[in-house]
């Protein structure tokens, strides 16, 4: 009997030990499951935050972003892509969504290359040029399309600028060389001829100097080196120095400059930069005015905006209405200006300067019977006293 009791007790003890071990294993397994579940949740949260960040980045970019699979089914299109192609509510084929066989062929071409390499090529969608980049992954293909309209326009403008500048530099240099050769010849010994040639040489050097100053000014603006310090300045002072500097060029065309600026107007301006803006506009007026004409400089008041507006008026042929805003673009040369020396930078620089002053610049055609163009520069008026005044 005791033996059976001992045996039963042993069996119970073994079963108890096994049960305890099983319970410990269950607890350990539960702890492991909880840990793994927590880690998976962390990864899911990280992926969710990453998805939100990627969607935010895709939303704010102007590039068109698409994700397709190997069967050319579109699974994702960002906001910019949906503006062009329409809302993507469900996965659909690329050809049905973008209506572009050229885009589909481009993606297929990219798949022929090595995975992980970006394939780049240009194409047109709805008559808009795009720079297209394609990246093939094992399961999906990413496509980014960047509108290349402005880039191509600037590229053409820069190429035209380089071509024009090369021509414009060659013209005065050739003229100076011819003048120098004439002055060395017996004809140059005549005092009247010498004075005429000297005036011509000064004019050509002034043109070269104007080109150099415009390019240096543009370089400083684009590099962010142009610092504007606004102080009270008489509006008349911003005009007097440019008039003095332009007189010789005006005299070569027998142009008469009339200065009707009111003396007691004070504006906030950086004198050096503001004079450069006025000089660029005045130089433009001299360049496009016919001989024996008049350049009028006057001012008006904009009481609502507290601006003093400087007007520089020429008697040229005027500007076509559709070009009145474009003449302030970098490198832009209107049809009328293509046969006139210059870089196409002067008015663009003047616009940058006026923007930095918190002012404005615009162009208009003069009302008949007057003819020509009026360029207007609006400076902020101030009641502050001049630094020299107590």
C-alpha positions, 0 to 999 in steps of 0.5 A, a space after each residue: 500500500 505504501 508503495 502505491 502511495 509513493 508511486 502515486 505521489 511520484 506521478 503527481 510530483 512529475 505532473 506538477 513539475 511538468 505543469 509548472 514548466 508548461 506554465 513557465 513556457 506559456 508565460 515566456 511565450 506570452 512575453 515573447 508574443 507581447 514583445 514581438 507584437 510591440 516591435 511590430 506595432 512600432 515598425 507599423 507606426 514608423 512605416 505609417 509616419 514615413 508614409 505620411 512624410 513621403 505623402 507630404 513631400 509628394 504633395 508639395 512638389 511640383 514634379 509629377 510622381 507615379 508608381 506602377 507595377 510590372 504590368 503597367 498598372 498605376 498604384 499611386 499618383 501624387 497631387 501634381 500628377 492628378 491635376 494633369 491626369 485626373 483623380 486616381 481612385 483605384 489602380 488602373 493601367 498607365 495608358 488608360 490613366 496618362 493616355 501616353 504611349 510614349 510614357 509607357 514605352 519609356 518605362 519599358 525601355 528603362 526596364 531593359 537596364 539594370 535595376 536600381 539605376 535611374 533612367 532619364 529622358 525627355 518627353 512631351 505630355 499634353 504639349 508640355 515638355 518634361 524631363 522624365 526619371 524612371 527607377 525600376 525596383 523588383 516589384 514597382 517602378 517609380 516615375 518622376 516628371 519635371 516640367 521643363 518649360 521654364 528651364 528650356 526657355 532660360 536655356 534658349 534665353 541664355 544662349 541668345 544672350 551669349 550670342 548677342 553679347 558676343 556680337 555686341 562686344 565685337 561691334 564696339 571693339 571693331 569700331 574702337 580699332 577702326 577709330 584708333 587706326 584712323 587717328 594714327 593715319 594722316 587724317 587723324 592729324 586734323 583737330 576737328 576729325 580727332 575730336 569727332 573720333 574721340 567722342 565716338 571712341 568715348 561712346 563705344 567705351 561707355 557701351 562696353 562699360 554699361 555691358 560690364 556693369 550690367 553683368 556684374 550687377 546681375 551676378 551680385 543679385 543672383 549670388 545674394 550679395 546685393 545689400 540694400 540700406 534704405 535711408 531718406 534721400 531727395 528724389 531729385 538726387 536719384 536723378 541728377 547723377 544719372 542725367 549727368 552721366 548720360 549727357 554725352 551719349 544723349 548729345 551724340 544723338 542730339 537728345 534733349 533731357 528735360 528734368 521736371 522732378 519736384 525738389 522737396 520729395 523725400 523717398 526711402 532709397 539706397 542711393 547707389 542702387 537706386 541711381 543704378 536703376 534710374 541709370 538703366 532706365 535712362 540709358 534705355 530711353 536714350 538708346 531707343 529715342 530717335 535723334 533730335 528728340 526729347 527725354 522727359 523726366 517727371 514725377 507724380 504722387 500716389 497718396 494711397 500707397 504713399 509712393 513717389 512715382 518717377 517717370 522717364 519718357 522717351 519718343 521712340 516707337 513704343 512697346 507692343 502691349 503684350 511685351 510691356 511686362 516681358 521687357 523686365 525679364 532677364 535676357 528678354 529682347 523684344 523684336 524692336 530691340 533685337 537690332 539695338 545694342 545691349 544685353 537685355 539685362 538693364 531693365 531686369 536689374 532695375 526691377 530687382 533693385 526696385 523690388 528690394 526697395 519695396 517699390 515697383 517698376 512698370 512700362 506703359 505707352 504714352 497717350 497720343 498725340 505723344 509717342 514713345 514709352 514711359 517707364 515708371 519707378 515707384 519709391 516709398 515716400 517718407 516724412 523722415 528728415 535727411 541725415 544732414 538735417 537736425 
